[in-house]
Amino acid sequence: MLEPSAIFLFHKPKGVTVTRDDERGARTVYDVLPAWVREQGWIPVGRLDKDTRGLLLFVRDGKLMDALSRPGAHAKIYEVWVRGRVTQAHAAALESGVQTPLGEMRASDVELKGGVGPKSRVLVTLEEGKNRQIRRLFAAIKDEKGRAMKVLDLKRVRFGPLKLDVPSGQWRWLTSLECAGFRLR
């Protein structure tokens, strides 16, 4: 069983890269987190691109990182704001699979949550993450004007049994109960 001190949850802010050192001088997660995170060798589980915010886990054990990030092991849910009106037909296409420049991609689940004006709010579930997958998924479908849909804001709100519950730039240790909720094979 996982010890609570083996993993922590971080709310990655937008504009911060998930890398140890950014050669372009951009702010990294290690610049935002306390110095001991870098000093003790904590590593992120997976990635979020610079423009994506939300739930990111950190561990110190490579085998634990592999178990947590293995494709299909833990669903990840993202709140997505998209330019255009996302319809049930769009959701069905995203779940069935769409062609992207990197080949066919799909979402496990797409839930329409309404919107404001010309923007739609959608919850997208992925079982495995590929580089910029959600952005590529929406770029592969067209809005009512025939334009590729564009992701305006992207936030990971769940990772397996965990829900994002700390403010941007903050972190917390997992509880024993949360650690017990992970399937590790």
C-alpha positions in Angstrom: 0.0 0.0 0.0 1.1 3.5 -0.8 2.2 5.8 2.1 0.7 9.3 2.0 4.2 10.8 2.0 5.0 8.9 -1.3 2.9 11.2 -3.4 1.6 14.8 -3.5 -0.9 16.7 -5.6 -0.1 20.0 -7.2 -2.3 22.5 -9.0 -0.1 23.5 -11.9 -0.7 27.1 -13.1 -1.0 28.0 -16.7 2.3 29.3 -18.2 4.5 26.9 -16.2 6.4 24.1 -17.9 6.6 20.6 -16.5 10.4 20.1 -16.7 13.4 20.5 -14.4 15.0 23.2 -16.5 13.6 25.1 -19.4 16.3 26.0 -22.0 14.2 29.0 -23.0 14.2 30.3 -19.5 10.4 29.7 -18.9 9.2 29.2 -15.4 9.0 25.5 -14.4 7.0 23.6 -11.8 10.2 23.5 -9.8 10.3 27.3 -9.7 6.8 27.3 -8.2 7.1 24.4 -5.7 9.3 24.5 -2.5 13.0 24.0 -3.1 12.9 20.6 -1.4 10.9 19.2 -4.3 13.8 19.6 -6.7 16.5 18.8 -4.0 14.9 15.5 -3.0 14.3 14.3 -6.6 10.5 14.5 -6.8 9.3 13.8 -10.4 6.0 14.6 -12.1 3.6 11.8 -13.1 3.0 12.6 -16.8 2.9 16.0 -18.3 0.7 19.0 -18.8 1.7 21.4 -21.5 2.6 25.0 -20.7 -0.9 26.3 -21.6 -2.7 23.6 -19.5 -3.4 24.0 -15.8 -4.6 21.6 -13.2 -3.9 18.4 -11.3 -0.4 17.1 -11.5 1.0 14.4 -9.2 4.6 14.1 -7.9 6.5 11.0 -6.7 10.1 10.1 -5.9 9.9 6.5 -7.0 10.3 5.7 -10.8 8.3 2.4 -10.5 5.4 4.2 -8.8 5.5 6.8 -11.5 5.4 4.1 -14.2 2.4 2.4 -12.4 0.5 5.6 -12.1 1.1 6.7 -15.7 0.6 3.4 -17.5 -2.0 3.8 -20.3 -5.4 2.8 -19.1 -4.5 2.6 -15.5 -6.1 5.8 -14.4 -8.6 8.0 -16.2 -7.9 11.7 -16.4 -10.7 14.2 -16.7 -10.2 17.6 -18.2 -12.5 20.7 -18.2 -12.2 22.2 -21.6 -13.5 25.5 -22.9 -13.8 25.5 -26.7 -14.5 28.2 -29.3 -17.8 27.1 -31.0 -20.8 25.1 -30.0 -19.9 21.5 -29.2 -22.9 19.2 -30.0 -23.8 15.6 -29.2 -22.7 14.7 -32.7 -19.2 16.3 -32.0 -19.0 14.3 -28.7 -19.9 11.1 -30.4 -17.2 11.7 -33.1 -14.6 12.4 -30.4 -15.5 9.2 -28.6 -15.5 7.1 -31.9 -12.2 8.6 -33.0 -11.1 11.4 -35.3 -8.2 11.7 -37.7 -5.4 14.1 -36.5 -2.0 14.8 -38.1 -0.7 12.1 -35.6 -3.2 9.5 -36.7 -6.5 8.5 -35.1 -7.2 9.8 -31.6 -10.3 9.4 -29.3 -11.6 10.4 -26.0 -13.1 7.8 -23.6 -16.0 10.1 -22.7 -17.2 13.6 -23.7 -19.8 15.3 -21.5 -21.4 18.6 -22.6 -21.7 21.0 -19.8 -23.2 24.0 -21.6 -21.5 27.2 -22.5 -21.5 31.0 -22.7 -22.1 32.8 -26.0 -19.9 31.2 -28.7 -18.0 29.1 -26.2 -18.7 25.5 -25.0 -17.7 23.9 -21.7 -17.0 20.2 -22.0 -15.6 17.5 -19.7 -13.3 15.1 -21.6 -12.0 11.8 -20.1 -8.8 10.2 -21.4 -7.6 6.8 -20.5 -4.1 7.5 -21.9 -2.6 10.8 -22.8 -0.8 11.7 -26.0 1.0 15.0 -26.6 -1.6 17.8 -26.9 -4.3 15.2 -27.4 -7.3 17.2 -26.4 -6.2 20.2 -28.5 -5.7 17.9 -31.5 -9.1 16.2 -30.9 -11.0 19.5 -31.1 -8.9 20.8 -34.0 -10.1 17.7 -36.0 -13.8 18.7 -35.7 -15.5 21.7 -37.3 -17.7 24.3 -35.7 -21.0 25.7 -37.2 -18.9 27.9 -39.5 -16.8 25.1 -40.8 -13.7 26.2 -38.8 -11.6 23.8 -36.7 -12.6 24.0 -33.1 -10.1 25.7 -30.8 -9.4 24.9 -27.2 -9.4 28.2 -25.3 -8.8 26.9 -21.8 -7.8 23.4 -20.6 -7.6 22.2 -17.0 -7.1 18.7 -15.6 -9.6 18.3 -12.8 -9.3 14.6 -12.0 -6.6 11.9 -12.0 -8.0 8.5 -11.1 -9.7 8.8 -7.8 -8.3 12.3 -7.1 -10.1 15.5 -7.6 -8.4 18.9 -8.0 -9.1 20.7 -4.7 -6.3 23.1 -4.1 -5.8 26.7 -5.5 -3.5 27.3 -8.4 0.2 27.0 -7.5 -0.6 25.1 -4.2 0.1 21.5 -3.3 -0.9 19.0 -0.7 0.0 15.4 0.5 -2.4 12.6 -0.4 -4.3 11.0 2.4 -4.1 7.3 3.3 -7.6 6.8 1.9 -6.7 8.5 -1.4 -3.5 6.4 -1.7 -5.6 3.3 -1.2 -7.9 4.3 -4.1 -5.1 3.8 -6.7 -4.9 0.6 -8.7 -1.2 -0.3 -8.9 -0.3 -3.4 -10.9 
